[in-house]
Amino acid sequence: MLKEFVQYLLDLNREETVFAEGNTYSTRQLHRLNVEHDVNAINVRSLSGLVDYVKSNFDHDRKVMIHVKSPTEVYVFDALNDVNDRRTYVKAGALLPTITFERFIDREEFQIMLQACFVQNEHKSTVLKVISSIVEDSGVTTVDDGISQRVTAKTGVATVENINIPNPVTLKPFRTFAEVSQPESEFVLRLKEGGRVGLFEADGGAWELNAMANIATYLEEALADEIGNEKVYIID
């Protein structure tokens, strides 16, 4: 306590500023009192919810910028203030189903995932036909001519009928907001012993750019008046 009291007395007599080597320094720690505080961003799960907020002018009538950060994230924020801070008002996050890529899963699980989480197209129908025709082929063939005997064991995945497995396959999984067109991309379809199936991405991530472009287009159309009045700006 005595140490703190002595320090307090010393501070009373200390100059508030010091000039050294052409610069002026403060001898005390300063805190700005009129700083703008952060706001709690509203979390929405759709692009339409974000558009409704921007159109409402509920909180203010300022210019705002919409940032399409990723296929599943979009933010609304205002301009920099006098201390180079900006505040985020809305965070939109897409509600997406669970889709398994890059590893093998059970055939039945794969069929359910494909039917529930992918938009219908020609290759989806083909893949479903291939998967539904899979059988586990395990057998032993013996050839015996009385002198020598040859045994051939065969284990693996086969199909009931001769169906060519297309590769790569072009599919449209639900990977971005429901209001926009789901991006189509290529996948490698692989079959494995035990009736297991895997989808492996083969487009190098190009689908993400396509999805973000689709989101930007949706917002530009939905907020055409606000963009025309220079109240809304969109970047992706």
C-alpha positions as CSV (number, residue, x, y, z in Angstrom):
1,M,0.0,0.0,0.0
2,L,2.8,2.4,0.9
3,K,4.5,1.7,-2.4
4,E,1.4,2.6,-4.3
5,F,0.9,5.8,-2.3
6,V,4.5,6.9,-3.1
7,Q,4.0,6.2,-6.7
8,Y,0.7,8.2,-6.7
9,L,2.6,11.2,-5.2
10,L,5.3,10.9,-7.8
11,D,2.7,10.8,-10.6
12,L,1.2,14.0,-9.3
13,N,4.4,15.9,-10.0
14,R,5.3,14.2,-13.2
15,E,4.9,16.2,-16.4
16,E,2.2,14.9,-18.7
17,T,4.3,15.1,-21.8
18,V,7.9,14.7,-22.7
19,F,9.7,16.0,-25.8
20,A,12.5,13.8,-27.1
21,E,14.3,13.5,-30.4
22,G,11.8,15.6,-32.2
23,N,8.7,13.7,-30.9
24,T,6.3,14.4,-28.1
25,Y,5.4,11.5,-25.8
26,S,2.8,11.1,-23.0
27,T,4.0,10.0,-19.6
28,R,0.6,8.5,-18.7
29,Q,-1.6,5.9,-20.3
30,L,-4.6,7.6,-22.0
31,H,-8.0,6.1,-22.7
32,R,-10.4,7.5,-25.3
33,L,-13.9,8.0,-23.7
34,N,-16.0,8.7,-26.8
35,V,-15.1,5.5,-28.7
36,E,-17.8,3.7,-30.6
37,H,-18.7,0.3,-29.1
38,D,-19.1,-2.9,-31.0
39,V,-22.6,-4.1,-31.7
40,N,-23.9,-7.7,-31.4
41,A,-24.4,-8.9,-35.0
42,I,-27.7,-10.5,-35.9
43,N,-27.2,-14.1,-37.0
44,V,-29.5,-15.2,-39.9
45,R,-29.6,-18.5,-41.8
46,S,-30.7,-17.3,-45.2
47,L,-29.9,-14.6,-47.8
48,S,-33.5,-13.5,-47.8
49,G,-33.2,-12.6,-44.1
50,L,-30.1,-10.6,-44.8
51,V,-31.9,-8.8,-47.7
52,D,-34.9,-8.0,-45.4
53,Y,-32.6,-6.4,-42.8
54,V,-30.9,-4.2,-45.4
55,K,-34.2,-3.1,-46.9
56,S,-35.7,-2.3,-43.6
57,N,-33.2,0.5,-42.5
58,F,-34.2,-0.7,-39.0
59,D,-31.0,0.4,-37.2
60,H,-29.8,3.3,-39.5
61,D,-29.9,4.7,-42.9
62,R,-26.1,4.6,-43.6
63,K,-24.3,3.1,-46.5
64,V,-23.4,-0.6,-45.9
65,M,-21.1,-3.1,-47.6
66,I,-22.0,-6.7,-48.1
67,H,-19.1,-9.1,-48.1
68,V,-19.6,-12.6,-49.6
69,K,-16.8,-14.2,-47.6
70,S,-17.5,-17.8,-48.7
71,P,-20.2,-20.1,-50.1
72,T,-21.7,-20.3,-46.6
73,E,-20.9,-16.9,-45.0
74,V,-22.1,-13.3,-45.9
75,Y,-21.5,-10.2,-43.7
76,V,-23.1,-6.7,-43.6
77,F,-21.0,-3.9,-42.2
78,D,-20.6,-0.2,-42.3
79,A,-17.8,2.2,-43.3
80,L,-14.7,2.9,-41.3
81,N,-15.2,5.4,-38.5
82,D,-12.7,8.1,-37.5
83,V,-10.5,5.5,-35.7
84,N,-10.5,3.0,-38.6
85,D,-13.0,0.6,-37.0
86,R,-16.1,-0.8,-38.6
87,R,-19.1,-2.6,-37.1
88,T,-20.7,-5.8,-38.4
89,Y,-24.5,-5.8,-38.3
90,V,-25.6,-9.1,-39.8
91,K,-23.9,-12.5,-40.3
92,A,-25.6,-14.9,-42.6
93,G,-24.6,-18.6,-42.3
94,A,-26.1,-21.2,-44.6
95,L,-27.9,-24.2,-43.1
96,L,-26.4,-27.2,-44.9
97,P,-26.8,-31.0,-44.7
98,T,-24.0,-33.2,-43.7
99,I,-22.2,-34.6,-46.8
100,T,-19.3,-37.0,-46.7
101,F,-16.5,-36.5,-49.1
102,E,-12.9,-37.8,-49.4
103,R,-13.6,-41.1,-47.5
104,F,-15.5,-44.4,-48.1
105,I,-18.9,-45.0,-46.4
106,D,-21.5,-47.8,-46.4
107,R,-23.5,-48.2,-49.6
108,E,-26.9,-47.7,-48.0
109,E,-25.6,-44.5,-46.2
110,F,-24.2,-43.3,-49.5
111,Q,-27.5,-43.9,-51.4
112,I,-29.5,-41.9,-48.7
113,M,-27.0,-39.1,-48.8
114,L,-27.0,-38.9,-52.6
115,Q,-30.8,-38.8,-52.8
116,A,-31.3,-36.3,-49.9
117,C,-28.4,-33.9,-50.3
118,F,-27.8,-33.6,-54.1
119,V,-29.8,-31.8,-56.7
120,Q,-31.3,-34.1,-59.4
121,N,-29.3,-34.3,-62.6
122,E,-28.3,-37.0,-65.2
123,H,-25.2,-38.2,-63.4
124,K,-27.0,-38.5,-60.1
125,S,-29.4,-41.0,-61.7
126,T,-26.5,-42.9,-63.2
127,V,-24.6,-43.1,-59.9
128,L,-27.7,-44.3,-58.1
129,K,-28.1,-47.0,-60.7
130,V,-24.5,-48.1,-60.3
131,I,-24.7,-48.2,-56.5
132,S,-28.0,-50.1,-56.4
133,S,-26.5,-52.8,-58.7
134,I,-23.4,-53.5,-56.5
135,V,-23.0,-57.0,-55.1
136,E,-20.2,-58.4,-53.0
137,D,-18.6,-61.1,-55.2
138,S,-16.8,-63.7,-53.0
139,G,-16.2,-67.2,-54.4
140,V,-13.7,-70.1,-54.9
141,T,-13.3,-71.9,-58.2
142,T,-11.5,-75.3,-58.2
143,V,-10.1,-77.0,-61.3
144,D,-8.9,-80.7,-60.7
145,D,-7.7,-82.9,-63.6
146,G,-6.7,-85.8,-61.3
147,I,-3.1,-84.9,-61.4
148,S,-2.9,-81.3,-60.4
149,Q,-5.4,-79.0,-58.7
150,R,-5.8,-75.2,-59.2
151,V,-7.8,-73.1,-56.8
152,T,-8.8,-69.5,-57.6
153,A,-10.2,-67.3,-54.9
154,K,-12.1,-64.1,-55.9
155,T,-13.2,-61.4,-53.5
156,G,-14.3,-57.9,-54.4
157,V,-17.0,-55.6,-55.6
158,A,-19.0,-56.4,-58.8
159,T,-22.3,-55.2,-60.4
160,V,-25.3,-57.3,-61.2
161,E,-25.3,-56.1,-64.8
162,N,-22.5,-54.6,-66.9
163,I,-22.6,-50.9,-66.1
164,N,-19.8,-48.5,-66.9
165,I,-18.8,-46.5,-63.9
166,P,-18.5,-42.9,-65.2
167,N,-15.5,-40.9,-64.0
168,P,-15.5,-38.1,-63.2
169,V,-19.1,-37.7,-62.4
170,T,-20.8,-34.2,-62.4
171,L,-23.0,-33.7,-59.4
172,K,-24.7,-30.8,-57.6
173,P,-24.5,-31.2,-53.8
174,F,-26.2,-28.7,-51.5
175,R,-23.2,-26.6,-50.4
176,T,-24.4,-23.0,-50.4
177,F,-27.5,-21.0,-49.5
178,A,-30.8,-22.5,-50.7
179,E,-31.9,-19.4,-52.5
180,V,-29.2,-19.7,-55.1
181,S,-28.3,-22.3,-57.7
182,Q,-26.1,-25.0,-56.3
183,P,-22.8,-25.1,-58.2
184,E,-22.1,-28.2,-60.3
185,S,-18.7,-29.8,-60.0
186,E,-16.8,-33.0,-60.8
187,F,-16.1,-35.9,-58.4
188,V,-14.3,-39.2,-58.7
189,L,-16.5,-42.1,-57.8
190,R,-14.8,-45.1,-56.2
191,L,-16.0,-48.5,-55.0
192,K,-14.3,-50.6,-52.4
193,E,-14.6,-54.1,-50.9
194,G,-17.3,-54.4,-48.4
195,G,-19.8,-52.5,-50.6
196,R,-18.3,-49.2,-49.6
197,V,-18.5,-46.1,-51.8
198,G,-16.6,-42.8,-51.8
199,L,-16.8,-39.5,-53.6
200,F,-13.6,-37.4,-54.0
201,E,-13.6,-33.8,-55.2
202,A,-12.0,-33.3,-58.5
203,D,-12.5,-29.6,-59.5
204,G,-9.8,-28.0,-57.4
205,G,-12.2,-25.9,-55.4
206,A,-13.6,-24.0,-58.4
207,W,-17.2,-24.6,-57.1
208,E,-16.6,-22.2,-54.3
209,L,-15.9,-19.3,-56.7
210,N,-19.1,-20.3,-58.7
211,A,-21.2,-20.4,-55.5
212,M,-19.9,-17.0,-54.3
213,A,-20.7,-15.5,-57.8
214,N,-24.2,-17.0,-57.6
215,I,-24.7,-15.4,-54.1
216,A,-23.4,-12.0,-55.4
217,T,-25.8,-12.2,-58.4
218,Y,-28.8,-13.0,-56.1
219,L,-28.0,-10.0,-53.8
220,E,-27.5,-7.6,-56.7
221,E,-30.9,-8.5,-58.1
222,A,-32.7,-8.4,-54.7
223,L,-31.0,-5.1,-53.7
224,A,-31.0,-3.4,-57.1
225,D,-32.7,-0.2,-55.9
226,E,-30.4,0.1,-52.9
227,I,-27.3,-0.4,-55.1
228,G,-28.6,2.1,-57.6
229,N,-29.0,4.7,-54.8
230,E,-25.4,3.9,-53.6
231,K,-26.6,2.7,-50.2
232,V,-25.3,-0.8,-50.7
233,Y,-22.1,-2.1,-52.1
234,I,-21.3,-5.8,-52.7
235,I,-17.9,-7.5,-52.8
236,D,-17.0,-11.2,-53.1
